[in-house]
């Protein structure tokens, strides 16, 4: 059941996300019809690969599927640093401040 739930979550990211599905396909360099087959949780002959899923996460900037996976395994997902904020430096230097690493 986890496999179908995971595929369904990625399918929702692509088909109901902020970025149009065809633009996601162009970004990850995969034909639209192929991706739709891979995202269909009921198609036993086409499966979504880990590399494709990773490319979709990068293209959509949507980590909800990673959060789902972490939660299912008893972990949490945290970013290394906030996405929309400028880089923080140590006061008076150009040396970047240390940020805590992501934990799972």
Gaussian input, Z-matrix of N, CA and C with variables (Angstrom, degrees):
# hf/3-21g

backbone

0 1
 N
 C     1     B1
 C     2     B2     1     A1
 N     3     B3     2     A2     1     D1
 C     4     B4     3     A3     2     D2
 C     5     B5     4     A4     3     D3
 N     6     B6     5     A5     4     D4
 C     7     B7     6     A6     5     D5
 C     8     B8     7     A7     6     D6
 N     9     B9     8     A8     7     D7
 C    10    B10     9     A9     8     D8
 C    11    B11    10    A10     9     D9
 N    12    B12    11    A11    10    D10
 C    13    B13    12    A12    11    D11
 C    14    B14    13    A13    12    D12
 N    15    B15    14    A14    13    D13
 C    16    B16    15    A15    14    D14
 C    17    B17    16    A16    15    D15
 N    18    B18    17    A17    16    D16
 C    19    B19    18    A18    17    D17
 C    20    B20    19    A19    18    D18
 N    21    B21    20    A20    19    D19
 C    22    B22    21    A21    20    D20
 C    23    B23    22    A22    21    D21
 N    24    B24    23    A23    22    D22
 C    25    B25    24    A24    23    D23
 C    26    B26    25    A25    24    D24
 N    27    B27    26    A26    25    D25
 C    28    B28    27    A27    26    D26
 C    29    B29    28    A28    27    D27
 N    30    B30    29    A29    28    D28
 C    31    B31    30    A30    29    D29
 C    32    B32    31    A31    30    D30
 N    33    B33    32    A32    31    D31
 C    34    B34    33    A33    32    D32
 C    35    B35    34    A34    33    D33
 N    36    B36    35    A35    34    D34
 C    37    B37    36    A36    35    D35
 C    38    B38    37    A37    36    D36
 N    39    B39    38    A38    37    D37
 C    40    B40    39    A39    38    D38
 C    41    B41    40    A40    39    D39
 N    42    B42    41    A41    40    D40
 C    43    B43    42    A42    41    D41
 C    44    B44    43    A43    42    D42
 N    45    B45    44    A44    43    D43
 C    46    B46    45    A45    44    D44
 C    47    B47    46    A46    45    D45
 N    48    B48    47    A47    46    D46
 C    49    B49    48    A48    47    D47
 C    50    B50    49    A49    48    D48
 N    51    B51    50    A50    49    D49
 C    52    B52    51    A51    50    D50
 C    53    B53    52    A52    51    D51
 N    54    B54    53    A53    52    D52
 C    55    B55    54    A54    53    D53
 C    56    B56    55    A55    54    D54
 N    57    B57    56    A56    55    D55
 C    58    B58    57    A57    56    D56
 C    59    B59    58    A58    57    D57
 N    60    B60    59    A59    58    D58
 C    61    B61    60    A60    59    D59
 C    62    B62    61    A61    60    D60
 N    63    B63    62    A62    61    D61
 C    64    B64    63    A63    62    D62
 C    65    B65    64    A64    63    D63
 N    66    B66    65    A65    64    D64
 C    67    B67    66    A66    65    D65
 C    68    B68    67    A67    66    D66
 N    69    B69    68    A68    67    D67
 C    70    B70    69    A69    68    D68
 C    71    B71    70    A70    69    D69
 N    72    B72    71    A71    70    D70
 C    73    B73    72    A72    71    D71
 C    74    B74    73    A73    72    D72
 N    75    B75    74    A74    73    D73
 C    76    B76    75    A75    74    D74
 C    77    B77    76    A76    75    D75
 N    78    B78    77    A77    76    D76
 C    79    B79    78    A78    77    D77
 C    80    B80    79    A79    78    D78
 N    81    B81    80    A80    79    D79
 C    82    B82    81    A81    80    D80
 C    83    B83    82    A82    81    D81
 N    84    B84    83    A83    82    D82
 C    85    B85    84    A84    83    D83
 C    86    B86    85    A85    84    D84
 N    87    B87    86    A86    85    D85
 C    88    B88    87    A87    86    D86
 C    89    B89    88    A88    87    D87
 N    90    B90    89    A89    88    D88
 C    91    B91    90    A90    89    D89
 C    92    B92    91    A91    90    D90
 N    93    B93    92    A92    91    D91
 C    94    B94    93    A93    92    D92
 C    95    B95    94    A94    93    D93
 N    96    B96    95    A95    94    D94
 C    97    B97    96    A96    95    D95
 C    98    B98    97    A97    96    D96
 N    99    B99    98    A98    97    D97
 C   100   B100    99    A99    98    D98
 C   101   B101   100   A100    99    D99
 N   102   B102   101   A101   100   D100
 C   103   B103   102   A102   101   D101
 C   104   B104   103   A103   102   D102
 N   105   B105   104   A104   103   D103
 C   106   B106   105   A105   104   D104
 C   107   B107   106   A106   105   D105
 N   108   B108   107   A107   106   D106
 C   109   B109   108   A108   107   D107
 C   110   B110   109   A109   108   D108
 N   111   B111   110   A110   109   D109
 C   112   B112   111   A111   110   D110
 C   113   B113   112   A112   111   D111
 N   114   B114   113   A113   112   D112
 C   115   B115   114   A114   113   D113
 C   116   B116   115   A115   114   D114
 N   117   B117   116   A116   115   D115
 C   118   B118   117   A117   116   D116
 C   119   B119   118   A118   117   D117
 N   120   B120   119   A119   118   D118
 C   121   B121   120   A120   119   D119
 C   122   B122   121   A121   120   D120
 N   123   B123   122   A122   121   D121
 C   124   B124   123   A123   122   D122
 C   125   B125   124   A124   123   D123
 N   126   B126   125   A125   124   D124
 C   127   B127   126   A126   125   D125
 C   128   B128   127   A127   126   D126
 N   129   B129   128   A128   127   D127
 C   130   B130   129   A129   128   D128
 C   131   B131   130   A130   129   D129
 N   132   B132   131   A131   130   D130
 C   133   B133   132   A132   131   D131
 C   134   B134   133   A133   132   D132
 N   135   B135   134   A134   133   D133
 C   136   B136   135   A135   134   D134
 C   137   B137   136   A136   135   D135
 N   138   B138   137   A137   136   D136
 C   139   B139   138   A138   137   D137
 C   140   B140   139   A139   138   D138
 N   141   B141   140   A140   139   D139
 C   142   B142   141   A141   140   D140
 C   143   B143   142   A142   141   D141
 N   144   B144   143   A143   142   D142
 C   145   B145   144   A144   143   D143
 C   146   B146   145   A145   144   D144
 N   147   B147   146   A146   145   D145
 C   148   B148   147   A147   146   D146
 C   149   B149   148   A148   147   D147
 N   150   B150   149   A149   148   D148
 C   151   B151   150   A150   149   D149
 C   152   B152   151   A151   150   D150
 N   153   B153   152   A152   151   D151
 C   154   B154   153   A153   152   D152
 C   155   B155   154   A154   153   D153
 N   156   B156   155   A155   154   D154
 C   157   B157   156   A156   155   D155
 C   158   B158   157   A157   156   D156
 N   159   B159   158   A158   157   D157
 C   160   B160   159   A159   158   D158
 C   161   B161   160   A160   159   D159
 N   162   B162   161   A161   160   D160
 C   163   B163   162   A162   161   D161
 C   164   B164   163   A163   162   D162
 N   165   B165   164   A164   163   D163
 C   166   B166   165   A165   164   D164
 C   167   B167   166   A166   165   D165
 N   168   B168   167   A167   166   D166
 C   169   B169   168   A168   167   D167
 C   170   B170   169   A169   168   D168
 N   171   B171   170   A170   169   D169
 C   172   B172   171   A171   170   D170
 C   173   B173   172   A172   171   D171
 N   174   B174   173   A173   172   D172
 C   175   B175   174   A174   173   D173
 C   176   B176   175   A175   174   D174
 N   177   B177   176   A176   175   D175
 C   178   B178   177   A177   176   D176
 C   179   B179   178   A178   177   D177
 N   180   B180   179   A179   178   D178
 C   181   B181   180   A180   179   D179
 C   182   B182   181   A181   180   D180
 N   183   B183   182   A182   181   D181
 C   184   B184   183   A183   182   D182
 C   185   B185   184   A184   183   D183
 N   186   B186   185   A185   184   D184
 C   187   B187   186   A186   185   D185
 C   188   B188   187   A187   186   D186
 N   189   B189   188   A188   187   D187
 C   190   B190   189   A189   188   D188
 C   191   B191   190   A190   189   D189
 N   192   B192   191   A191   190   D190
 C   193   B193   192   A192   191   D191
 C   194   B194   193   A193   192   D192
 N   195   B195   194   A194   193   D193
 C   196   B196   195   A195   194   D194
 C   197   B197   196   A196   195   D195
 N   198   B198   197   A197   196   D196
 C   199   B199   198   A198   197   D197
 C   200   B200   199   A199   198   D198
 N   201   B201   200   A200   199   D199
 C   202   B202   201   A201   200   D200
 C   203   B203   202   A202   201   D201
 N   204   B204   203   A203   202   D202
 C   205   B205   204   A204   203   D203
 C   206   B206   205   A205   204   D204
 N   207   B207   206   A206   205   D205
 C   208   B208   207   A207   206   D206
 C   209   B209   208   A208   207   D207
 N   210   B210   209   A209   208   D208
 C   211   B211   210   A210   209   D209
 C   212   B212   211   A211   210   D210
 N   213   B213   212   A212   211   D211
 C   214   B214   213   A213   212   D212
 C   215   B215   214   A214   213   D213
 N   216   B216   215   A215   214   D214
 C   217   B217   216   A216   215   D215
 C   218   B218   217   A217   216   D216
 N   219   B219   218   A218   217   D217
 C   220   B220   219   A219   218   D218
 C   221   B221   220   A220   219   D219
 N   222   B222   221   A221   220   D220
 C   223   B223   222   A222   221   D221
 C   224   B224   223   A223   222   D222
 N   225   B225   224   A224   223   D223
 C   226   B226   225   A225   224   D224
 C   227   B227   226   A226   225   D225
 N   228   B228   227   A227   226   D226
 C   229   B229   228   A228   227   D227
 C   230   B230   229   A229   228   D228
 N   231   B231   230   A230   229   D229
 C   232   B232   231   A231   230   D230
 C   233   B233   232   A232   231   D231
 N   234   B234   233   A233   232   D232
 C   235   B235   234   A234   233   D233
 C   236   B236   235   A235   234   D234
 N   237   B237   236   A236   235   D235
 C   238   B238   237   A237   236   D236
 C   239   B239   238   A238   237   D237
 N   240   B240   239   A239   238   D238
 C   241   B241   240   A240   239   D239
 C   242   B242   241   A241   240   D240
 N   243   B243   242   A242   241   D241
 C   244   B244   243   A243   242   D242
 C   245   B245   244   A244   243   D243
 N   246   B246   245   A245   244   D244
 C   247   B247   246   A246   245   D245
 C   248   B248   247   A247   246   D246
 N   249   B249   248   A248   247   D247
 C   250   B250   249   A249   248   D248
 C   251   B251   250   A250   249   D249
 N   252   B252   251   A251   250   D250
 C   253   B253   252   A252   251   D251
 C   254   B254   253   A253   252   D252
 N   255   B255   254   A254   253   D253
 C   256   B256   255   A255   254   D254
 C   257   B257   256   A256   255   D255
 N   258   B258   257   A257   256   D256
 C   259   B259   258   A258   257   D257
 C   260   B260   259   A259   258   D258
 N   261   B261   260   A260   259   D259
 C   262   B262   261   A261   260   D260
 C   263   B263   262   A262   261   D261
 N   264   B264   263   A263   262   D262
 C   265   B265   264   A264   263   D263
 C   266   B266   265   A265   264   D264
 N   267   B267   266   A266   265   D265
 C   268   B268   267   A267   266   D266
 C   269   B269   268   A268   267   D267
 N   270   B270   269   A269   268   D268
 C   271   B271   270   A270   269   D269
 C   272   B272   271   A271   270   D270
 N   273   B273   272   A272   271   D271
 C   274   B274   273   A273   272   D272
 C   275   B275   274   A274   273   D273
 N   276   B276   275   A275   274   D274
 C   277   B277   276   A276   275   D275
 C   278   B278   277   A277   276   D276
 N   279   B279   278   A278   277   D277
 C   280   B280   279   A279   278   D278
 C   281   B281   280   A280   279   D279
 N   282   B282   281   A281   280   D280
 C   283   B283   282   A282   281   D281
 C   284   B284   283   A283   282   D282
 N   285   B285   284   A284   283   D283
 C   286   B286   285   A285   284   D284
 C   287   B287   286   A286   285   D285
 N   288   B288   287   A287   286   D286
 C   289   B289   288   A288   287   D287
 C   290   B290   289   A289   288   D288
 N   291   B291   290   A290   289   D289
 C   292   B292   291   A291   290   D290
 C   293   B293   292   A292   291   D291
 N   294   B294   293   A293   292   D292
 C   295   B295   294   A294   293   D293
 C   296   B296   295   A295   294   D294
 N   297   B297   296   A296   295   D295
 C   298   B298   297   A297   296   D296
 C   299   B299   298   A298   297   D297
 N   300   B300   299   A299   298   D298
 C   301   B301   300   A300   299   D299
 C   302   B302   301   A301   300   D300
 N   303   B303   302   A302   301   D301
 C   304   B304   303   A303   302   D302
 C   305   B305   304   A304   303   D303
 N   306   B306   305   A305   304   D304
 C   307   B307   306   A306   305   D305
 C   308   B308   307   A307   306   D306
 N   309   B309   308   A308   307   D307
 C   310   B310   309   A309   308   D308
 C   311   B311   310   A310   309   D309

   B1=1.4560
   B2=1.5342
   B3=1.3258
   B4=1.4622
   B5=1.5222
   B6=1.3527
   B7=1.4642
   B8=1.5216
   B9=1.3415
   B10=1.4620
   B11=1.5268
   B12=1.3345
   B13=1.4621
   B14=1.5241
   B15=1.3217
   B16=1.4601
   B17=1.5279
   B18=1.3202
   B19=1.4669
   B20=1.5224
   B21=1.3274
   B22=1.4694
   B23=1.5286
   B24=1.3223
   B25=1.4681
   B26=1.5335
   B27=1.3270
   B28=1.4673
   B29=1.5266
   B30=1.3262
   B31=1.4664
   B32=1.5314
   B33=1.3250
   B34=1.4655
   B35=1.5300
   B36=1.3348
   B37=1.4685
   B38=1.5209
   B39=1.3326
   B40=1.4659
   B41=1.5236
   B42=1.3249
   B43=1.4645
   B44=1.5228
   B45=1.3263
   B46=1.4643
   B47=1.5229
   B48=1.3170
   B49=1.4607
   B50=1.5144
   B51=1.3160
   B52=1.4716
   B53=1.5148
   B54=1.3321
   B55=1.4633
   B56=1.5262
   B57=1.3319
   B58=1.4707
   B59=1.5296
   B60=1.3263
   B61=1.4686
   B62=1.5282
   B63=1.3259
   B64=1.4672
   B65=1.5271
   B66=1.3240
   B67=1.4628
   B68=1.5346
   B69=1.3223
   B70=1.4683
   B71=1.5273
   B72=1.3385
   B73=1.4712
   B74=1.5218
   B75=1.3192
   B76=1.4653
   B77=1.5313
   B78=1.3240
   B79=1.4606
   B80=1.5222
   B81=1.3359
   B82=1.4721
   B83=1.5262
   B84=1.3385
   B85=1.4773
   B86=1.5298
   B87=1.3395
   B88=1.4625
   B89=1.5246
   B90=1.3410
   B91=1.4674
   B92=1.5331
   B93=1.3192
   B94=1.4653
   B95=1.5268
   B96=1.3265
   B97=1.4705
   B98=1.5306
   B99=1.3156
   B100=1.4675
   B101=1.5196
   B102=1.3265
   B103=1.4618
   B104=1.5247
   B105=1.3255
   B106=1.4651
   B107=1.5235
   B108=1.3175
   B109=1.4754
   B110=1.5213
   B111=1.3278
   B112=1.4620
   B113=1.5253
   B114=1.3239
   B115=1.4652
   B116=1.5234
   B117=1.3185
   B118=1.4639
   B119=1.5292
   B120=1.3432
   B121=1.4666
   B122=1.5285
   B123=1.3280
   B124=1.4625
   B125=1.5242
   B126=1.3312
   B127=1.4645
   B128=1.5256
   B129=1.3152
   B130=1.4681
   B131=1.5250
   B132=1.3310
   B133=1.4637
   B134=1.5285
   B135=1.3057
   B136=1.4680
   B137=1.5220
   B138=1.2996
   B139=1.4642
   B140=1.5234
   B141=1.3079
   B142=1.4565
   B143=1.5268
   B144=1.3200
   B145=1.4580
   B146=1.5205
   B147=1.3136
   B148=1.4632
   B149=1.5308
   B150=1.3263
   B151=1.4699
   B152=1.5286
   B153=1.3309
   B154=1.4658
   B155=1.5202
   B156=1.3341
   B157=1.4577
   B158=1.5298
   B159=1.3216
   B160=1.4603
   B161=1.5278
   B162=1.3269
   B163=1.4670
   B164=1.5296
   B165=1.3313
   B166=1.4703
   B167=1.5248
   B168=1.3200
   B169=1.4688
   B170=1.5275
   B171=1.3330
   B172=1.4668
   B173=1.5284
   B174=1.3306
   B175=1.4697
   B176=1.5233
   B177=1.3227
   B178=1.4678
   B179=1.5235
   B180=1.3283
   B181=1.4743
   B182=1.5273
   B183=1.3278
   B184=1.4630
   B185=1.5252
   B186=1.3264
   B187=1.4640
   B188=1.5256
   B189=1.3272
   B190=1.4647
   B191=1.5224
   B192=1.3299
   B193=1.4657
   B194=1.5335
   B195=1.3196
   B196=1.4642
   B197=1.5230
   B198=1.3398
   B199=1.4631
   B200=1.5262
   B201=1.3297
   B202=1.4644
   B203=1.5282
   B204=1.3282
   B205=1.4623
   B206=1.5305
   B207=1.3178
   B208=1.4643
   B209=1.5246
   B210=1.3297
   B211=1.4679
   B212=1.5269
   B213=1.3368
   B214=1.4659
   B215=1.5291
   B216=1.3295
   B217=1.4635
   B218=1.5269
   B219=1.3378
   B220=1.4563
   B221=1.5133
   B222=1.3353
   B223=1.4593
   B224=1.5237
   B225=1.3325
   B226=1.4565
   B227=1.5213
   B228=1.3069
   B229=1.4587
   B230=1.5185
   B231=1.3278
   B232=1.4574
   B233=1.5214
   B234=1.3408
   B235=1.4674
   B236=1.5305
   B237=1.3348
   B238=1.4607
   B239=1.5208
   B240=1.3237
   B241=1.4547
   B242=1.5169
   B243=1.3344
   B244=1.4685
   B245=1.5227
   B246=1.3282
   B247=1.4598
   B248=1.5280
   B249=1.3214
   B250=1.4584
   B251=1.5283
   B252=1.3096
   B253=1.4515
   B254=1.5248
   B255=1.3339
   B256=1.4635
   B257=1.5239
   B258=1.3330
   B259=1.4673
   B260=1.5278
   B261=1.3064
   B262=1.4583
   B263=1.5211
   B264=1.3363
   B265=1.4666
   B266=1.5169
   B267=1.3239
   B268=1.4581
   B269=1.5183
   B270=1.2949
   B271=1.4612
   B272=1.5337
   B273=1.3260
   B274=1.4520
   B275=1.5216
   B276=1.3354
   B277=1.4651
   B278=1.5185
   B279=1.3264
   B280=1.4559
   B281=1.5238
   B282=1.3315
   B283=1.4596
   B284=1.5266
   B285=1.3355
   B286=1.4667
   B287=1.5258
   B288=1.3284
   B289=1.4633
   B290=1.5184
   B291=1.3154
   B292=1.4646
   B293=1.5192
   B294=1.3194
   B295=1.4576
   B296=1.5140
   B297=1.3270
   B298=1.4599
   B299=1.5229
   B300=1.3183
   B301=1.4597
   B302=1.5198
   B303=1.3308
   B304=1.4576
   B305=1.5144
   B306=1.3156
   B307=1.4598
   B308=1.5032
   B309=1.2867
   B310=1.4664
   B311=1.4963
   A1=111.44
   A2=117.28
   A3=120.89
   A4=110.88
   A5=116.92
   A6=121.37
   A7=111.01
   A8=117.57
   A9=120.53
   A10=110.96
   A11=117.66
   A12=120.87
   A13=110.66
   A14=116.48
   A15=121.49
   A16=110.37
   A17=116.67
   A18=120.76
   A19=110.40
   A20=117.42
   A21=121.62
   A22=110.31
   A23=117.31
   A24=120.27
   A25=111.06
   A26=116.79
   A27=119.96
   A28=109.40
   A29=117.06
   A30=121.07
   A31=109.99
   A32=117.35
   A33=121.40
   A34=111.36
   A35=117.36
   A36=120.89
   A37=110.83
   A38=116.06
   A39=120.76
   A40=111.03
   A41=117.42
   A42=120.47
   A43=113.87
   A44=118.14
   A45=120.69
   A46=112.66
   A47=116.68
   A48=120.91
   A49=113.34
   A50=114.93
   A51=121.61
   A52=112.24
   A53=116.80
   A54=121.39
   A55=108.33
   A56=118.58
   A57=120.43
   A58=111.89
   A59=115.87
   A60=122.28
   A61=111.92
   A62=117.24
   A63=119.42
   A64=111.78
   A65=117.04
   A66=120.41
   A67=110.19
   A68=117.16
   A69=120.65
   A70=109.08
   A71=116.61
   A72=121.25
   A73=111.41
   A74=115.97
   A75=120.13
   A76=110.34
   A77=116.49
   A78=121.38
   A79=112.14
   A80=116.43
   A81=119.37
   A82=112.19
   A83=115.60
   A84=122.02
   A85=112.38
   A86=114.12
   A87=120.07
   A88=107.50
   A89=117.89
   A90=119.86
   A91=111.57
   A92=115.31
   A93=122.37
   A94=111.23
   A95=117.60
   A96=120.45
   A97=111.53
   A98=117.00
   A99=120.87
   A100=110.59
   A101=116.32
   A102=119.43
   A103=110.96
   A104=117.23
   A105=119.07
   A106=111.52
   A107=117.75
   A108=120.26
   A109=110.49
   A110=116.89
   A111=120.58
   A112=111.78
   A113=116.89
   A114=121.38
   A115=113.40
   A116=117.19
   A117=120.99
   A118=109.00
   A119=117.84
   A120=119.41
   A121=113.50
   A122=117.57
   A123=120.98
   A124=113.09
   A125=117.47
   A126=121.33
   A127=108.12
   A128=116.21
   A129=121.17
   A130=112.86
   A131=118.03
   A132=120.57
   A133=114.08
   A134=118.12
   A135=121.36
   A136=108.23
   A137=116.56
   A138=121.18
   A139=110.68
   A140=114.91
   A141=121.75
   A142=109.08
   A143=116.69
   A144=121.20
   A145=111.81
   A146=115.28
   A147=121.05
   A148=111.56
   A149=116.89
   A150=120.39
   A151=110.74
   A152=116.43
   A153=120.35
   A154=110.22
   A155=116.90
   A156=120.14
   A157=110.34
   A158=116.69
   A159=120.73
   A160=110.80
   A161=116.94
   A162=121.04
   A163=111.02
   A164=117.27
   A165=121.31
   A166=110.20
   A167=117.08
   A168=120.86
   A169=109.90
   A170=117.30
   A171=120.48
   A172=111.35
   A173=117.49
   A174=121.25
   A175=112.14
   A176=116.78
   A177=120.79
   A178=112.91
   A179=116.94
   A180=121.84
   A181=110.72
   A182=115.88
   A183=122.16
   A184=107.93
   A185=116.35
   A186=120.59
   A187=112.54
   A188=117.44
   A189=119.83
   A190=112.18
   A191=117.50
   A192=119.65
   A193=110.34
   A194=117.73
   A195=120.76
   A196=110.62
   A197=116.12
   A198=120.34
   A199=110.49
   A200=116.74
   A201=121.90
   A202=110.41
   A203=116.67
   A204=120.62
   A205=110.74
   A206=116.51
   A207=120.51
   A208=110.65
   A209=116.45
   A210=121.38
   A211=111.35
   A212=116.63
   A213=121.28
   A214=111.53
   A215=116.20
   A216=121.18
   A217=112.75
   A218=116.52
   A219=120.62
   A220=114.75
   A221=116.89
   A222=121.83
   A223=110.09
   A224=114.99
   A225=120.79
   A226=107.64
   A227=115.70
   A228=121.54
   A229=107.91
   A230=116.44
   A231=121.00
   A232=109.06
   A233=117.76
   A234=119.70
   A235=110.60
   A236=114.80
   A237=119.83
   A238=110.72
   A239=116.17
   A240=122.00
   A241=107.83
   A242=116.94
   A243=119.72
   A244=111.27
   A245=116.69
   A246=122.19
   A247=113.46
   A248=119.04
   A249=121.44
   A250=113.40
   A251=117.91
   A252=119.63
   A253=110.60
   A254=117.36
   A255=119.71
   A256=110.40
   A257=115.30
   A258=120.65
   A259=109.62
   A260=115.76
   A261=121.85
   A262=108.08
   A263=115.94
   A264=119.54
   A265=108.92
   A266=114.79
   A267=119.25
   A268=108.08
   A269=116.00
   A270=121.67
   A271=111.18
   A272=114.64
   A273=120.48
   A274=115.26
   A275=118.30
   A276=120.05
   A277=109.50
   A278=115.17
   A279=120.85
   A280=111.32
   A281=116.58
   A282=120.83
   A283=109.25
   A284=117.33
   A285=118.90
   A286=111.52
   A287=115.31
   A288=120.17
   A289=108.45
   A290=117.45
   A291=121.02
   A292=108.82
   A293=115.39
   A294=121.93
   A295=108.14
   A296=117.68
   A297=118.69
   A298=110.15
   A299=116.16
   A300=120.56
   A301=110.45
   A302=115.72
   A303=120.65
   A304=109.08
   A305=115.50
   A306=120.37
   A307=109.40
   A308=114.90
   A309=120.25
   A310=108.83
   D1=-35.71
   D2=-179.88
   D3=-58.43
   D4=-41.65
   D5=-178.50
   D6=-61.00
   D7=-46.60
   D8=179.87
   D9=-67.45
   D10=-37.68
   D11=177.63
   D12=-63.39
   D13=-41.65
   D14=179.80
   D15=-64.23
   D16=-47.12
   D17=178.68
   D18=-61.13
   D19=-40.91
   D20=179.60
   D21=-63.71
   D22=-39.62
   D23=178.91
   D24=-63.96
   D25=-41.10
   D26=178.21
   D27=-68.24
   D28=-39.98
   D29=176.85
   D30=-57.63
   D31=-45.66
   D32=178.50
   D33=-63.08
   D34=-39.10
   D35=178.04
   D36=-58.29
   D37=-41.72
   D38=-176.09
   D39=-78.47
   D40=-48.20
   D41=-172.77
   D42=-81.58
   D43=-24.64
   D44=-177.04
   D45=-118.23
   D46=10.98
   D47=-177.12
   D48=-81.33
   D49=178.40
   D50=-179.55
   D51=-72.12
   D52=-26.60
   D53=-179.29
   D54=-97.75
   D55=128.51
   D56=-179.85
   D57=-56.48
   D58=142.32
   D59=-176.56
   D60=-55.99
   D61=-39.77
   D62=-178.96
   D63=-66.98
   D64=-31.74
   D65=176.03
   D66=-71.05
   D67=-37.64
   D68=175.27
   D69=-59.94
   D70=-45.59
   D71=179.46
   D72=-59.41
   D73=-44.00
   D74=179.34
   D75=-63.19
   D76=-41.92
   D77=-178.95
   D78=-64.15
   D79=-40.71
   D80=-178.05
   D81=-91.74
   D82=1.58
   D83=176.67
   D84=58.50
   D85=52.05
   D86=178.48
   D87=-135.54
   D88=134.14
   D89=178.38
   D90=-57.91
   D91=141.98
   D92=-178.12
   D93=-54.98
   D94=-48.10
   D95=-177.47
   D96=-63.90
   D97=-36.65
   D98=178.55
   D99=-66.00
   D100=-46.18
   D101=-179.53
   D102=-63.21
   D103=-41.78
   D104=179.29
   D105=-61.53
   D106=-38.05
   D107=176.06
   D108=-64.43
   D109=-44.51
   D110=-179.09
   D111=-65.23
   D112=-29.69
   D113=-179.60
   D114=-85.02
   D115=-7.99
   D116=-179.67
   D117=-79.48
   D118=110.97
   D119=-177.14
   D120=-66.92
   D121=-12.03
   D122=-178.10
   D123=-102.87
   D124=1.08
   D125=177.41
   D126=-90.47
   D127=108.95
   D128=-175.82
   D129=-77.01
   D130=-11.40
   D131=-174.36
   D132=-101.54
   D133=-12.73
   D134=179.12
   D135=-127.62
   D136=124.31
   D137=-177.51
   D138=-120.21
   D139=146.61
   D140=177.00
   D141=-78.73
   D142=123.22
   D143=179.44
   D144=-85.69
   D145=158.95
   D146=-179.74
   D147=-62.02
   D148=-39.73
   D149=179.94
   D150=-63.51
   D151=-42.37
   D152=178.92
   D153=-65.56
   D154=-42.62
   D155=178.78
   D156=-59.76
   D157=-41.66
   D158=179.33
   D159=-63.78
   D160=-42.14
   D161=177.87
   D162=-63.34
   D163=-37.63
   D164=177.75
   D165=-64.80
   D166=-44.15
   D167=178.38
   D168=-59.35
   D169=-44.21
   D170=179.16
   D171=-66.23
   D172=-40.93
   D173=-177.32
   D174=-69.39
   D175=-36.84
   D176=-176.23
   D177=-92.02
   D178=-14.53
   D179=-174.40
   D180=56.97
   D181=32.15
   D182=-178.38
   D183=-116.69
   D184=111.94
   D185=-177.85
   D186=-100.14
   D187=14.50
   D188=-177.38
   D189=-59.30
   D190=-33.97
   D191=178.71
   D192=-69.05
   D193=-34.35
   D194=176.41
   D195=-69.03
   D196=-39.24
   D197=176.38
   D198=-63.31
   D199=-40.71
   D200=177.54
   D201=-60.85
   D202=-47.01
   D203=-179.55
   D204=-62.16
   D205=-45.29
   D206=179.86
   D207=-60.99
   D208=-45.68
   D209=-179.67
   D210=-61.10
   D211=-42.82
   D212=179.45
   D213=-62.15
   D214=-28.13
   D215=-179.11
   D216=-96.41
   D217=2.27
   D218=177.84
   D219=85.28
   D220=24.16
   D221=-179.52
   D222=-120.33
   D223=172.83
   D224=171.07
   D225=-120.94
   D226=157.14
   D227=-179.85
   D228=-114.73
   D229=126.66
   D230=179.97
   D231=-131.05
   D232=138.59
   D233=178.41
   D234=-70.94
   D235=152.98
   D236=175.22
   D237=-63.94
   D238=-40.42
   D239=177.51
   D240=-151.92
   D241=155.87
   D242=179.43
   D243=-58.04
   D244=143.24
   D245=-174.94
   D246=-70.34
   D247=-48.52
   D248=-168.66
   D249=-97.70
   D250=11.84
   D251=-178.42
   D252=-103.14
   D253=150.93
   D254=177.76
   D255=-67.85
   D256=159.17
   D257=178.07
   D258=-63.18
   D259=137.38
   D260=178.72
   D261=-93.15
   D262=132.37
   D263=177.62
   D264=-118.77
   D265=159.68
   D266=175.39
   D267=-66.32
   D268=141.91
   D269=-176.49
   D270=-55.17
   D271=124.43
   D272=175.88
   D273=82.10
   D274=4.94
   D275=179.37
   D276=-135.17
   D277=170.36
   D278=173.87
   D279=-96.31
   D280=5.82
   D281=-178.92
   D282=-77.49
   D283=125.89
   D284=179.84
   D285=-62.63
   D286=142.64
   D287=174.07
   D288=-71.85
   D289=149.95
   D290=179.79
   D291=-78.47
   D292=135.72
   D293=176.25
   D294=-110.65
   D295=145.60
   D296=176.11
   D297=-64.61
   D298=145.96
   D299=179.60
   D300=-76.08
   D301=155.51
   D302=176.88
   D303=-65.03
   D304=144.58
   D305=177.41
   D306=-121.14
   D307=150.65
   D308=177.00
   D309=-124.48

